[in-house]
Amino acid sequence: MDLVDDLLHSVYDHIYILDLVKLRLVSKRWDALALDHPNYWRNLFLRATTPGAIQFFFSRLSRSHRRPIDVHVVFPDDENVAVAQDPEHYRAVYTVVATHMDHITSLNLCGPVHHCSDIFGVVRHAAPLLNDLTVNLQLPCRGADAQRQDITLPGDLLHDFAPFLRIIFLHNVILDAYSPPCVACVTKASVVYTGGFEVTIPHLPTWFSKATALAMGGSLSIESASPQSTRSWQAIEDFTFHNNVAWWHVYSLAGCGHRVRYFDWGFDMLDSVHQRLTGSLSYSRRRERVLSDCGIREHHLWRKEVVR
């Protein structure tokens, strides 16, 4: 690149994707530079509400040329969003994402529960560069459709090959008794179920055999460790609990975790925490900006944290 190209490239570093698209219209030279700039192809976010949004996502994805990319796909669980209900549209997206699994470093797939077979089809592919994975199935009220769908995580997750996988978030996905080989090196995991009925999950310190940070939430029943288990809850250093699982931790695992965070709880739990947790405690309630589950907009929440 010459000096002008260098200057344009530096300017593109600070331009949002929609403005970058507009600059493509200036000239062929600006267009070529924009298409090859990492802001165009590196971090790919699709909120699939129209066929045009999907085509734009395909265009950006094709410019990655097998270079490392982050992919975040959201299909709103809304009957009025046609592309989320039409298999022709949503299956095309999952099929294309699957063909790029060999160079995706971060993957987040969020869709209605009836997309589960297609989402699981994507995450059955080997992912040699993948560092973090999120699978989020959106359940309707009371999880009625979930009972008609097989939402069990595939046993051949990532084709048993994801050597760099360290972070995994599984929302409204049921875990099998045996963990897939590809999660053997995961250090941070989140398991949440928000359906209308309780599901049983395995003993997580064993399932995620290297995890030191663990988040849980929703309607979960947690199995006890088997006599052959070589790892206990004491191995988890950092806990985050949402909803009813917070009470389970207070009553069952009061001595575990150097750092414990509870969301969506009241001061009655604080009394139980002080009674049951040992060591020095600090309590904080602070406002944070966080991205919503669907990655659409930012909002605020109050977080209450107890640190031993």
VOMAR-259108 format. One line per 2 residues: their letters; for each residue x, y, z of C-alpha. Coordinates in steps of 0.25 Angstrom, whole numbers, plus 2048, in hexadecimal, padded with zeros to 3 digits. Example, Ala and Ser with C-alpha at 12.3 -4.5 7.8 and 13.67 -1.06 7.14 Angstrom:
2
as> 831 7EE 81F | 837 7FC 81D
end
This chain:
308
md> 800 800 800 | 805 80E 7FD
lv> 803 81A 807 | 7F5 81D 803
dd> 7F1 80F 805 | 7F8 80F 813
ll> 7F0 81C 817 | 7E3 816 812
hs> 7E6 809 81A | 7E9 811 826
vy> 7DC 819 825 | 7D4 80C 823
dh> 7D9 807 830 | 7D0 811 837
iy> 7C4 80F 82F | 7B7 808 832
il> 7B3 7FD 828 | 7A7 805 823
dl> 7AF 811 820 | 7BA 808 81A
vk> 7B0 803 810 | 7AC 811 80C
lr> 7BB 814 809 | 7BB 809 7FF
lv> 7B3 812 7F6 | 7BE 81D 7F5
sk> 7C7 815 7EB | 7CB 808 7E6
rw> 7D8 80A 7EE | 7D1 80D 7FB
da> 7C7 801 7F8 | 7D3 7F7 7F7
la> 7DA 7FC 804 | 7CD 7FC 80C
ld> 7CA 7EE 807 | 7D7 7E9 80C
hp> 7D7 7F1 819 | 7D6 7E8 826
ny> 7CA 7F1 82A | 7C2 7EB 81E
wr> 7C5 7DC 820 | 7CB 7DA 82E
nl> 7C0 7DB 838 | 7B3 7D7 831
fl> 7A6 7D9 838 | 798 7D5 832
ra> 78B 7D9 837 | 783 7D1 82D
tt> 776 7D9 82B | 776 7DB 81C
pg> 77B 7D4 810 | 784 7E0 80D
ai> 78B 7DF 81B | 78E 7D0 818
qf> 794 7D4 80A | 79C 7DF 810
ff> 7A1 7D4 81A | 7A5 7CB 80F
sr> 7AC 7D6 808 | 7B5 7D9 814
ls> 7B7 7CB 817 | 7BC 7C8 809
rs> 7C7 7D3 80A | 7CD 7CC 816
hr> 7D5 7C3 80D | 7D7 7B8 818
rp> 7DE 7C2 821 | 7DA 7C1 830
id> 7CC 7C7 833 | 7C2 7C9 83E
vh> 7B3 7C5 83A | 7A7 7C9 842
vv> 799 7C5 83C | 78C 7C8 842
fp> 77E 7C4 83D | 773 7CB 845
dd> 769 7C2 84B | 75E 7CA 845
en> 753 7C4 83C | 752 7D2 834
va> 761 7D0 830 | 75F 7C7 823
va> 76E 7C3 821 | 76E 7BD 82F
qd> 762 7B4 82C | 766 7B1 81D
pe> 76F 7A5 81D | 774 7AA 80F
hy> 77A 7B6 816 | 77F 7B1 823
ra> 785 7A4 81E | 78D 7AC 813
vy> 793 7B4 81E | 797 7A8 827
tv> 79C 7A1 81B | 7A5 7AC 817
va> 7AB 7AE 825 | 7AE 79F 825
th> 7B7 7A0 819 | 7BF 7AB 820
md> 7C1 7A3 82D | 7D0 7A0 82A
hi> 7D3 7AF 82C | 7C9 7B4 837
ts> 7CF 7B8 844 | 7C3 7BC 84B
ln> 7B5 7B7 848 | 7A7 7BB 84E
lc> 79B 7B5 848 | 78D 7B9 84E
gp> 780 7B5 848 | 772 7B0 84B
vh> 772 7A1 850 | 76C 79C 843
hc> 77A 7A0 83D | 781 796 847
sd> 784 78B 83C | 78A 795 833
if> 792 79C 83E | 797 78E 843
gv> 79B 78B 834 | 7A4 797 834
vr> 7AB 794 841 | 7AE 785 83D
ha> 7B9 78B 834 | 7C7 78B 838
ap> 7CC 799 83D | 7DB 799 83D
ll> 7DC 7A8 841 | 7CF 7A9 84A
nd> 7D2 7B0 857 | 7C4 7B2 85C
lt> 7B6 7AC 859 | 7A8 7B1 85D
vn> 79C 7A9 859 | 78F 7B0 85D
lq> 781 7AA 85A | 776 7B3 85D
lp> 76A 7AC 863 | 75C 7B0 863
cr> 753 7B2 86F | 755 7A6 879
ga> 75E 79F 86F | 752 797 868
da> 75A 796 85B | 766 792 862
qr> 75F 785 866 | 75D 782 858
qd> 76B 784 853 | 778 77D 856
it> 780 788 85C | 78B 77F 862
lp> 799 784 85E | 79F 77A 854
gd> 7A9 770 859 | 7B2 773 84D
ll> 7B2 782 850 | 7BC 789 847
hd> 7C0 77C 841 | 7C8 779 84D
fa> 7D2 783 848 | 7D3 791 84E
pf> 7E1 792 854 | 7E0 7A1 858
lr> 7D2 7A0 85E | 7D2 7A7 86C
ii> 7C5 7AE 86E | 7B7 7A7 86B
fl> 7A9 7AD 86E | 79D 7A3 86D
hn> 78F 7A9 86F | 783 7A0 86E
vi> 78C 795 86A | 78B 787 871
ld> 798 781 875 | 79A 772 873
ay> 7A0 769 87E | 7AE 769 877
sp> 7B5 776 873 | 7BA 777 864
pc> 7CA 776 863 | 7CA 784 85D
va> 7C6 78A 86B | 7D2 784 872
cv> 7DA 791 873 | 7CE 79B 875
tk> 7D2 7A4 881 | 7C5 7AD 881
as> 7B7 7A7 87F | 7A9 7AB 880
vv> 79C 7A2 881 | 78F 7A9 882
yt> 781 7A3 880 | 774 7AC 880
gg> 76A 7A2 87B | 75D 79F 883
fe> 762 792 889 | 76E 78E 891
vt> 779 787 889 | 785 77F 890
ip> 793 782 88C | 79F 779 88F
hl> 7AA 77C 89A | 7B0 788 893
pt> 7BE 788 899 | 7C0 77B 893
wf> 7B9 77E 886 | 7C2 78A 884
sk> 7CE 784 88A | 7D7 790 889
at> 7CD 79B 88C | 7D0 7A5 897
al> 7C5 7AF 894 | 7B6 7AA 893
am> 7A9 7B1 891 | 79B 7AA 893
gg> 78D 7AF 893 | 77E 7AB 891
sl> 777 79F 894 | 783 795 896
si> 784 788 89E | 792 785 8A0
es> 797 777 8A2 | 7A0 773 8AD
as> 7AE 76E 8AB | 7B0 760 8A8
pq> 7B9 757 8B1 | 7C3 757 8A6
st> 7C4 766 8A4 | 7D2 76C 8A5
rs> 7CD 77A 8A6 | 7C4 782 8AF
wq> 7BD 78F 8B0 | 7C9 794 8B8
ai> 7D1 795 8AB | 7C8 7A0 8A6
ed> 7CE 7AE 8AA | 7C4 7B7 8A4
ft> 7B5 7B5 8A5 | 7A9 7BD 89F
fh> 79B 7B8 8A2 | 78E 7BD 89C
nn> 780 7BB 8A2 | 77C 7AF 8A9
va> 78A 7A9 8A8 | 78F 7B3 8B1
ww> 788 7AD 8BD | 78D 7A0 8B9
hv> 79B 7A5 8BB | 798 7AC 8C8
ys> 792 79F 8CE | 79B 794 8C7
la> 7A9 79B 8C4 | 7AA 7A6 8CE
gc> 7B9 7A3 8D0 | 7BD 7A3 8C1
gh> 7C2 7AE 8B8 | 7CC 7B9 8BB
rv> 7C3 7C3 8B3 | 7B4 7C1 8B3
ry> 7AA 7CA 8AB | 79B 7C9 8AD
fd> 791 7CF 8A3 | 782 7D2 8A5
wg> 782 7D0 8B4 | 77D 7D8 8C0
fd> 782 7DB 8CE | 77C 7CF 8D4
ml> 787 7C7 8CD | 792 7D0 8D2
ds> 78E 7CC 8E0 | 790 7BD 8DC
vh> 79D 7C0 8D5 | 7A2 7C7 8E2
qr> 79E 7BB 8EA | 7A3 7B0 8E1
lt> 7B0 7B6 8DA | 7BD 7B6 8E2
gs> 7C8 7C0 8E1 | 7C8 7CF 8DF
ls> 7BC 7D4 8D6 | 7BB 7E1 8CE
ys> 7AE 7E5 8C8 | 7AC 7ED 8BC
rr> 7A0 7F2 8B4 | 7A4 7F9 8A7
re> 79F 7FD 89A | 7A5 7F7 88D
rv> 7A3 7F9 87E | 7A1 7EB 878
ls> 79D 7E6 86B | 78F 7DF 86A
dc> 78E 7D0 867 | 78B 7D3 859
gi> 796 7DE 857 | 78C 7E8 853
re> 78D 7F4 85C | 794 7F7 869
hh> 78C 7F8 877 | 790 7F9 885
lw> 78E 7EF 891 | 792 7EF 89F
rk> 79C 7E5 8A3 | 79E 7E0 8B1
ev> 7AB 7D9 8B5 | 7B0 7D2 8C1
vr> 7C0 7D0 8C1 | 7C6 7C7 8CB
end
